[in-house]
Amino acid sequence: MFQATRRRLAIWYTAVTAVLLLLFASGVYLYVRNTLIERIDDTLNHVVEIVERSLVIEPINNHADRFRINVEASFRDNTGTVEDDHIDLEWFSPTGKLLWSTLSEPLNIPIHANLTGETVRVVKAESKNSPLRITPYPQRGPHLPHYPLSPEVVPPSLLLLRQVTQRVEVRRQVLGYLRVSHPWFEVTKPSRQLIFDLALGIGLMVLSVGASGWFLSGKAMEPVDESYQRLKQFTADASHELRSPITLIQTNVQVALADLDLAEAEATTSLQYRQQLKMVERLTQRLGKLVNDLLFLARQDSGISKDTFSACPMDALLMEVVEEQQLLVPEKAIALSLDLVDPPASETSPELLENWFTLVGNWDQLVRLFTNLIANALHYSPAGGRVKVELARIEGINRVSRLRYTSAQLQVKVSDTGVGIPASALPRLFDRFYRVDPARTHTTGNTATASATGSGLGLAIAQAIVEHHQGHIQVESTQGIGTTFTVTLPITLES
């Protein structure tokens, strides 16, 4: 499923990028092509202006109102210049008769004035002495001609020209027509090269985008895959944790009903019923605690928790938790102590000293956090062992200027002399329902649930509370020596 989703993401990413690249390349191609056409038209119009200014106009038979063009004198000096620029000139009489041309063969096309430029297709004649046949392209605007036959696929027998025709007049007398032609390959050649370059660039870019899209989609799917695997593991663990107490409840209820039937026949005492009902009550309480823990974690994960934060004196909070825990394990004779690290003698601010161990947080959640950690330490410490809780304030000091800044933190260490935790189990220690015991089972029986192990949610809840307070929790453990949990919490939460 994840591979198919990753493949679809990569394909969509590549397809969208390819479409955008095609649109961009099409815009670039049209812009460059139109720019080339405009440059050729400007060149042709410029040549027309120059040639028109150089025309030698003479009166006819000394008449002041009749004029003619001296063709030899007018075009004598222009032939070499226009040939260097691949431009051909043609001069026509007022009736449309060709009088002078730089072309080797005349172009058979009617004369009409057109200063905006037009593209014509010249079909080469079969005979060497036959005139050329011209097919003008229909126009769709002054500078954007419509080409029924793409110049890029013109057969070898065709020649494309760009032409501008100017009617020469003097005092409303038409003296003739000047037509300037330029070969169309000045547009088609760079256009073909541009198409090749754009196609090559788009191809390479699409391949690169496809590879990067596959890589990025894999990166994007990693947290989804991880969440899915955690959800599967969570579902399996929750089912396992709920199955045992439900089975025990069902068993005890069935036994109670069976004993009730015997009691009606044999008049037995109610002592057995009381024991079985107490068993059902304990299991129900355990299920209720498990459901509450799951609900707490779900609210923390979804961010819908509406906890209020206020000033919490951590020294008073830890004293309260330590006193409660000392009352729960008197039979194990474990030395449980609380050590408060005093502020340095250089600190003289009364207000700061009064609130030295105070942070902004949720009192109930912090009590639950350190109750879980201390209870775990007491549970896994042998009789006669020692559990030490240490509270210290860590000031933020700039290493360069040695000045204090506002990132002070409170650090709480919970150390025990218990059995320790294997190094292989440390990475998964805060996973939900995870316990170091691979069997992950409860001590079961008709009357043995008092010593049942926990559900494996204590450390997961502790981590969720620490993260909710923008802190972090670490664990160090050595088998046979003990374990130390270190909780670091900021004094003030960042908004």
N, C-alpha and C positions, 0 to 999 in steps of 0.2 A: 504493500500500500504506500509506504513512504517513498520507495523508489519510483513508483508511478507518479506520485505527486511531485517529486523532485524533477522527473522528466518533463511533466507538463509545465512546471514553472520555468524550466530552462527554455522550452520551446516557445512559450509565450513571450519571455524576455527577449529571445532572439528575434522572433517575428515582429514584435513591436519596434525593436531597434532597427531591423531591416527596413520596415516601412518608413520610419523617420529618415533613415539614410537615403532611401530612394527619393522621398520628397525633397530632401535637401539637395541631392545630386541633380534632380530635375530642375530645381530652381537655379542652381549654379549654371547648368547647361544652357537653359533659356536665356539667362542674363548674359552669359559670355557670347552666345550666338547673336543675340540682338545687338549687343555692343559692337561686334564685328561688322554687322550689317550697317549699323549707323555710321561707323567709321568709314566704310567704303562709300556710302552715300555722301558723306561730308567731303570725302576726297574727290568724288566725281563732280559735285557742285562747285568745289573750289577750282577744279580744272576748267569747268565751264566758265566761271567768272574770269579766270586768267585769259583763256582763249578769246572770250568775248571782248575783253578790253584790248586785245592785240589785233583785232580784225581791222583791216584797211578798207575803209568805206570811201567810194569815189562817186562823184555825180555822173549821170549818164548824159552824154552829149551836151555837157555844160548846162543841164537843166538843174535849177536849184531845188526842185521838189522831187527829183527822181535820183535814186542812188542804187549802187551795186557793190558787191564785195569783190575785192581783188584777191582771188583764192591763193595764187602763188605767193604774193607778198604776205598774206595773212598767216599761212600755215608753214611757211618756210622754216621758221625758227622753233616751231613747236614739235616737230616730228621726233627728234632725238630725245627730247625730255619725256614725252609721254611713253615712248617705247621703253625707256628705263624703268618706268613705274608700271609696266604691263598694262597700259591704258591705250585704247584705240579711239581715234577720232574719225568722225564722218561728217561731211558737209553736204547738205541737200539744198537744191533750189527751192524757191517758194512753191513750185508745183510738185515737189517731192522727188525730183530726179537727183541721183547721186552724182555729185560733181568732184568730190575729193575724199579719199579714205586712206587710212593706214593699214587696213585689212588686206590680206592677200586675195580674198574672195569677197564679193559683196554679200551683204545680208539682205535677204528678201523679206522685208518686214515693213509694213506701212508706217508712215511718219505721224506721230502725235506728240504734242508737248507734254512732258512729264518730269517735273523737277523733284518728285518724291522718290524716284528710283523704282525700277521694276526688274524682276528676274525673268529672263527669257531662256528658252531651251532651243538650242540650235541642233537640228538634225542634219548630219553630214550627208552630202549628196553622194550618189554612187559614182558619178563621173567626175573627173578632176576639174573640168571646166564648168560643171553645173553649179548654179548658184545654191546657196544654203537656204534651207527652209527654216523659218523662225516660228516658234509657238510661244506667245507671251503667256505668263502665268496670270490668272485672275488675282486681283488684289483684295486684301482684307484690312486696309488701313494704310496710312502713309509709310510706316516703317516696319510693319509686320505682315509681309506677304504670305499668302497661303500657298503651300507647295503640294500640288497633287501627286507629284513624284519626288520622293525624298532624294536630295542631292547625294546622300551617302550610298545610294544604290543605283546611280545613273549608269546606264550601259555605256560601253566604250564608244558607240556611234553617236553619242550625245555630247554637246558642249553647252555648258551653262554660263551665262553672262549676266552681269548686273549693269543696267543702262540708265542714263539720265538724258533727256532730250530737251533742248532749249530753243524756243522760237526767237529769232533775232529780228527786231523791228526798229525802224527809224521813222519818226513822225507818222506812226501808224501804217507804215509801209513795211510789209514782210519781206526781208532780204534773203531769208533762208532758214534752215534748221541745222543746229549743231547737236550731234548725238555722241555721247561719250560712253564707252563700254569698258568694263573691268571684268577679268575672269573670276568666276564664282569659286574657284578652288581656294582663294584666299579665305573663304569662309568654311568650305567643306573640309579642307585639310586640317586646320586646327580643331574643327568640331569633331572629326573622327578621332584625333589624338586625345581630345578631352573625354570623349565617350569611353575610349579604352582605359584611360587613367582612372576615371570615376568608377568604371566597372571593376577594375583590378582593386582599387581602394575599398570599394564596398564589399567585394568578396572577402578580402583579407579582414576587414573590420567585422563582417558577420561571423566569420570563423572565430575571431578573437572574442566577440561577444558571446557566441555559443559556448566556448570553453569557459569564459568567466561566468556566464549564466549558470552553467552546470556546477561550477565551484561555489558560487554564491547561494544557489538554491540548496546545495548540500549544507552550507553553513546555516541557512535560515531554517532548515528542517531539523538541525541537531537539537535545539531546545524542545521542539515539538516531539521528536522521537524520545528524548529524555523524559519529558512530561508523560508521554504515553506509557513508557516502561514503568515509571513511578506509579502511575495510576493502576496499571496491572498488578504491580507488587502490592500496592496499598489495598486493592480489592481482595487479593488472595490473603494478605495478612489479616485484614478486618474480618473476613469470613472465618479464618482460623480462630481468631480471638473470640468471636461471638459464638462459635460452634460449641466450645467446651462448656461455658456456663449455661447455655441453653440446654445442652444435653444433660447436665447435672440437675438443672431445675426440673426437667421432664422426668428424670429418673426418680428424684426425691418425691415429686408429686405422685408418681405411680406407686411408689412404695407406701406413701401415706394413705393413698386410697385403698391399697391392698390391706394395710394394717387396720384401716377403719372397718373394712368388711370383717376382719378377724375379731376386731374389738366388739362388734355387735354380736358375734357368736360366742366369744370367750370372755367378754367383759375385761379386757386388758386395760392397763393404766394409760393415762394420757402423756406419760413422760416421753415415749418414743415420738408421739406426734409433735410435741414441743421441739424436740431436737431437729426433726425433719423440717419443720416450719422455720426454725432459726437458720437452717442450712439454706433454704429457699430465700430467706431475707438477705443473707450475706451475698448470695449469688446475684440477687436482684440489685443490691447496692453496688456490687462490682460492675454489673452491666450499666447501671446508671452513671457511674464514674467514667467508664469507657466511652459512653455516648457523649458525656459532657466534654471529655478530652477531645474527641473527634470534632465536636461542634466548635470548640475553641480554635483548633488548628484550621478548620475550614474558614472561620471568620477571619483569622489572621492572613490566610492565603488570599482570600478574596478582597481584603482591604475594607470590609464593611464594618469592622469593629469601631465603635464610637467611644473609646476609652478616654477619660479625662486625665490630663497630666497636671500634677501640682508638685510643690516642693516636698521632697521625701528625705528625711534625715536617715542616711543609711546605717549609721551606728545604732540608732534606736531600733531600726527594722531588724538588723542582724541579731541584736540582743534578744528581741522577742522570738525570732525563729529558733535561736540556739536554746533558749529556755524551754520552748515547746518540745524540741527534739530530745532534750535531756530527760524529759518525763516519759518518753516512749520506749527507751531502751535501757532501763536500769539494770536488767538482769545480765547484760553483756559487759558491764563495767568498763565501758569505753570512755576515755578521757576526751571530752569535747570542750574545746577552748576557743575563745574569741580574742584576737589580738588587733588592737587599733594602733596604727602607726601614727605617732604624734607629729604635728607640723614642725617644720624647722624653727630653730630659735631666732632666725633672722626675720621671721614673719611677725609683724607687730600690728597689723590691721585688726582691730577688735571685731569689726563686722565680718571680715573674712574668716577669722578664727572661730567665730560663733557658728558659721555655716560651712565649716571646713569639709564635712562629710555629707553635705546636702546637694542633691541633684533634682532635676525635673523629671518626673516619671509617674507611673501608675503604681500606687502602693500595693494593691492586691496582686497585681501581676508580679511585682518584684518579690513579694512574700512567697508566691508560688514558685518562682524561679529558684530562690535559695533554699526553700523547703525541699524541692526535688533533689538538688545537688547534695545537701547535707544528709538527707535521708538515704540517698544512694551510698554515700561515704560510710554512714553508720551500718548499713545493711551488709556491705561487702568487707567490713573490717572485722577481724576475729575478736573474740573476748579478750579484754585487756589491751586492746589496741588504742590508737590515738587518732583523733580527727581535729584538725586545726583550721580555723577560719581566720583569715587575715584581711583587713581593710586598710587601704592606703590611698592617698591622693597623689596623682602624678601631674605635676605642673608642666605646662607647655613653655619651653624655653627656646628662644632663637639661638641656634648654634653660632651664628656670626656675631650678632650684637649682644648676646647673653641677656636680652630683655624678655620679660614674660609676655605671652600673648594669651588669648582667651580660649585656648583649646585644652583646658584642664580636664582630667578624667579621674574617675574612681575605679580602683582595681580591687577585685575581691578574689582571693585564692582559697579554695577548699581542698585541703590535702588530707589524705588518709594513709594508713599503714596496712591496707588490705591486700588482697591477692593480686591486684594489678590486672591490666588488660593486655591481651596479645597485640603485637604491633599490626598484625593483619586485620584486626577488628577495628582499629582506630578510624580508618576512612569512613566506615559505615556506622560509626557509633551514634550519630545523630539522626539516622534514618528511622522512619516511623515503624514501629513494631519490631525493630531489630533488637535482639539480645545476643550477648556473646555466647550463651549456651546454644549450640546448634540445634538441639532438640526443640527449643522454643515451645515447651509444654508447661502446663501447670501441674502442681502436685494435686492429684485428684483422689477421690475417695468419698466415702459418706461423711466423714468428719474432718477431713484434712485440709480444707480450704483456708484455714487461718494462716497457714504458712505458704500459701500460693504466691508465686512470683508476680511481678507487675505485668502490665500489658505491653511494655516496651515503648510507651509514648512519653515517658518522663523527660528524657533528654531532648526529644523532638520539640516538646513544649518549651523547654528551657531555651533552646536555640531560637524558637519563634519569638519568645519574649525579649531576648537580647537583641534580635534584629529589629523588633518593633521599637526598641529604645535606641536604635542606631549605634549599637555597640557590637562587640564580637566576643566569641567564646572559644577558648582553646583547651586542649587536654594533653597532658603528658603522663605517661604511665610506664612503669617497669614491673614486669611480673615478679611477684614475691617481695616487692619493696613497697609499692603503693602507687596511688594515682593523684594527680593534681589538676583540678579544673580552675582555669583563670578566666574571669569575666571582667571585661573592661567596658565601662559605660561613660559616655560624655556627661559633663556637668550640665550643659545646656543643649537641648536638641536643636538641630539646624532646621530652619523652616523650609 
